[in-house]
């Protein structure tokens, strides 16, 4: 009986290692296939950037689980670059950007990182467009680096997160040991298997963008990116449990955009609440 248990344990370990190796190979292939952007090292982070156009600088910050190419596929990059020097970043741990473990990479820490990145690129006054989790960072940039922020555009931000049970489950991949083992073995398969359903939920009530779905599936299912998703979900959960966000001190021109048909959360209500807090916002 003891010998049988050892054999089963060894088989299980071998299967787990094989799955991890397979997922790692797919992750490397997914990154190698990306042809857009360049890399800038800032504060120990390798930041992947897509740059286009000339004019007043505009920084683009994507949401949790997404990548900078989202702005290119949606057409935002082309439209904005007609009048602006656009810098679309892969945020730490997403796409081609690294996420060193020495920091939590909260919205405040990322706000400082992107401000420093802009300065390294010779940009000292900029507009910021933040989508979803990126909107949190944009708000912190306005709070912490107001003299450099010419204005904000906030798109479908989750400004007042409630402590929902779903956030606990989504944060599990960031848990040491168990979460690490799961995201290196079974979770990438689960993400790829449920990708179509996830796209329907994200894009509902609009049609699914096949270009976005195809281009981000492999990048989004990488173990390293799944860890980043879990870490940022944990930060959102912490904000919902332990803080009462207020944005009354934001004092830069601010535009707030939300979809009334958003099914992920009540984006319209969040936008109205934020509009009431930020004086002069539109």
C-alpha positions in Angstrom: 0.0 0.0 0.0 2.8 2.4 0.9 4.6 1.7 -2.4 1.4 2.3 -4.3 1.0 5.7 -2.6 4.5 6.6 -3.5 3.9 5.7 -7.2 0.7 7.7 -7.3 2.5 10.7 -5.7 5.3 10.4 -8.3 2.8 10.2 -11.2 0.9 13.2 -9.9 4.1 15.2 -9.5 5.3 14.2 -13.0 2.0 15.2 -14.5 2.0 18.5 -12.7 5.6 19.2 -13.9 4.6 18.3 -17.4 1.6 20.6 -17.3 3.8 23.5 -15.9 6.4 23.0 -18.6 3.7 22.9 -21.4 2.1 26.1 -20.1 5.5 27.8 -19.7 6.3 26.9 -23.4 3.0 28.4 -24.5 3.6 31.5 -22.5 7.0 32.1 -24.1 5.5 31.5 -27.6 2.7 34.0 -26.8 5.2 36.7 -25.9 7.5 35.9 -28.8 4.5 36.4 -31.2 4.0 40.0 -30.1 5.5 42.5 -32.5 4.3 45.8 -31.2 6.1 48.2 -28.9 9.5 48.6 -27.2 10.8 48.1 -23.6 11.8 50.8 -21.1 13.4 49.9 -17.8 12.0 52.0 -14.9 12.5 51.4 -11.2 13.5 47.8 -11.9 10.5 47.2 -14.1 10.7 46.3 -17.8 7.8 48.3 -19.2 6.5 47.4 -22.6 5.3 50.5 -24.5 3.4 51.1 -27.8 4.2 54.6 -29.0 2.5 56.5 -31.9 1.8 60.0 -33.1 3.0 63.4 -32.1 1.5 66.3 -30.2 0.4 66.7 -26.5 1.4 63.5 -24.7 -1.4 61.0 -23.8 -0.7 58.0 -21.5 -3.0 55.0 -21.9 -3.4 52.5 -19.0 -5.4 49.3 -19.5 -7.5 47.3 -17.0 -6.9 44.2 -15.0 -6.3 41.2 -17.2 -5.8 43.2 -20.4 -2.8 44.5 -22.4 -1.8 47.6 -24.3 -2.8 46.1 -27.6 -6.4 46.5 -26.5 -6.1 50.2 -27.3 -4.7 49.4 -30.8 -7.4 46.8 -31.6 -10.2 49.0 -30.4 -9.0 51.9 -32.6 -8.3 54.2 -29.7 -4.6 54.3 -30.5 -5.1 55.3 -34.1 -7.7 58.0 -33.3 -5.8 59.5 -30.5 -2.4 59.5 -32.3 -3.9 61.8 -35.0 -3.5 64.6 -32.4 -1.4 63.3 -29.6 1.9 61.5 -28.8 0.3 58.4 -27.5 2.1 56.1 -25.0 0.2 52.9 -24.3 1.8 50.8 -21.5 1.6 47.2 -20.6 1.2 47.6 -16.8 3.4 45.6 -14.4 2.9 41.9 -14.9 0.7 42.2 -18.0 1.8 41.7 -21.6 5.5 42.2 -22.0 6.0 44.1 -18.7 7.6 42.5 -15.6 6.2 42.7 -12.1 9.0 42.4 -9.5 7.8 40.9 -6.3 9.4 43.5 -4.0 6.3 45.7 -4.3 2.5 45.1 -4.2 2.2 47.4 -7.2 -0.9 49.1 -5.8 -2.5 52.0 -7.7 -0.3 54.4 -5.8 2.9 52.6 -6.7 1.9 52.2 -10.3 1.0 55.9 -10.4 4.6 56.8 -9.4 6.0 54.2 -11.8 4.2 55.7 -14.9 5.0 59.2 -13.8 8.7 58.3 -13.7 8.4 56.4 -17.0 6.9 59.6 -18.6 9.8 61.7 -17.3 12.3 59.2 -18.6 10.7 59.6 -22.1 11.0 63.4 -21.8 7.4 63.9 -21.0 6.7 66.3 -18.0 3.1 67.3 -18.8 0.6 64.7 -20.0 -3.0 63.5 -20.3 -4.0 60.1 -18.8 -6.7 57.8 -20.1 -7.3 54.9 -17.7 -9.7 52.0 -18.3 -11.1 49.9 -15.5 -8.3 49.2 -13.0 -6.2 51.7 -15.0 -8.7 54.4 -14.0 -7.6 53.9 -10.3 -4.0 54.5 -11.3 -5.0 57.6 -13.4 -6.8 59.1 -10.3 -3.7 58.4 -8.1 -1.5 60.1 -10.7 -3.7 63.2 -10.5 -3.6 63.0 -6.7 0.2 62.4 -6.3 1.5 64.3 -9.4 -1.1 66.9 -10.1 1.3 69.5 -11.6 2.2 67.0 -14.4 -1.3 65.9 -15.2 -3.1 68.0 -17.8 -6.3 66.0 -17.5 -7.9 62.6 -17.0 -10.2 60.5 -19.1 -11.7 57.7 -16.9 -13.4 54.8 -18.7 -15.6 52.2 -16.9 -13.6 52.6 -13.7 -14.4 50.5 -10.6 -14.0 53.4 -8.1 -15.9 52.0 -5.1 -15.5 48.2 -5.0 -17.7 46.3 -2.6 -16.2 43.2 -0.9 -17.9 40.7 -3.2 -17.3 36.9 -2.7 -16.3 36.6 -6.4 -13.3 38.8 -5.7 -12.0 36.2 -3.2 -12.1 33.5 -5.8 -10.4 35.6 -8.4 -7.6 36.5 -6.0 -6.7 32.8 -5.2 -4.1 32.5 -8.0 -2.0 35.0 -6.1 -1.9 32.9 -2.9 1.5 31.5 -2.2 2.1 27.7 -2.8 -1.4 26.5 -3.6 -2.2 29.5 -5.9 1.2 29.2 -7.5 0.7 25.5 -8.2 -2.8 26.1 -9.6 -1.8 28.9 -12.0 1.1 27.0 -13.4 -0.8 23.8 -14.1 -4.6 23.7 -14.4 -5.7 27.4 -14.4 -4.2 28.2 -17.9 -6.3 25.3 -19.3 -9.4 26.5 -17.5 -8.9 30.1 -18.8 -8.5 28.9 -22.4 -11.4 26.6 -22.1 -13.7 29.3 -20.7 -12.3 32.1 -22.9 -15.4 32.4 -25.2 -17.7 32.6 -22.3 -15.5 35.2 -20.6 -15.5 37.3 -23.8 -19.3 37.2 -24.0 -19.5 38.4 -20.4 -17.0 41.2 -21.0 -18.5 42.5 -24.3 -22.2 42.0 -23.5 -24.4 43.6 -24.7 -22.2 44.4 -27.6 -20.7 41.9 -30.1 -17.4 40.1 -29.2 -14.3 41.6 -30.8 -12.8 38.6 -32.6 -9.5 40.5 -33.1 -9.2 41.2 -29.3 -10.3 37.6 -28.4 -7.7 36.0 -30.7 -4.8 38.3 -29.9 -5.1 38.2 -26.1 -6.1 34.6 -25.3 -2.6 33.2 -25.1 -1.1 36.2 -23.4 -3.9 36.4 -20.8 -3.6 32.7 -19.9 0.1 32.8 -19.0 0.8 31.9 -15.3 2.7 35.1 -14.7 -0.2 37.3 -15.9 -2.7 35.2 -14.0 -0.7 36.0 -10.8 -0.9 39.7 -11.7 -4.7 39.4 -12.2 -5.0 37.7 -8.8 -2.8 40.3 -7.1 -4.8 43.2 -8.4 -8.0 41.5 -7.5 -6.7 41.1 -4.0 -5.9 44.8 -3.9 -9.5 45.6 -5.0 -10.8 43.2 -2.3 -8.7 45.0 0.3 -10.0 48.4 -0.8 -13.6 47.1 -0.6 -13.0 45.7 2.9 -10.8 48.2 4.6 -11.1 51.6 2.9 -13.7 54.2 2.0 -12.4 55.7 -1.3 -12.8 59.4 -1.7 -11.8 61.5 -4.7 -12.8 65.0 -3.5 -9.2 66.1 -3.5 -8.8 65.5 -7.3 -8.3 68.9 -8.9 -7.5 68.3 -12.6 -9.9 68.4 -15.6 -11.6 65.1 -15.6 -13.9 63.3 -18.1 -15.8 60.2 -17.0 -17.1 57.6 -19.4 -19.3 54.7 -18.6 -21.4 52.2 -20.5 -25.1 52.2 -19.4 -25.3 48.6 -20.7 -22.3 47.3 -18.8 -23.1 43.9 -17.3 -19.9 43.3 -15.3 -20.9 45.9 -12.7 -23.0 49.1 -12.4 -20.5 51.3 -14.3 -23.1 54.1 -14.7 -23.8 54.3 -11.0 -20.0 54.3 -10.2 -19.5 57.1 -12.7 -22.3 59.3 -11.3 -21.0 58.9 -7.8 -17.5 59.9 -8.9 -18.8 62.8 -10.9 -20.5 64.1 -7.7 -17.1 63.9 -5.9 -14.8 65.5 -8.5 -15.6 69.2 -8.9 -16.0 70.3 -12.5 -15.8 66.7 -14.0 -17.7 65.9 -17.1 
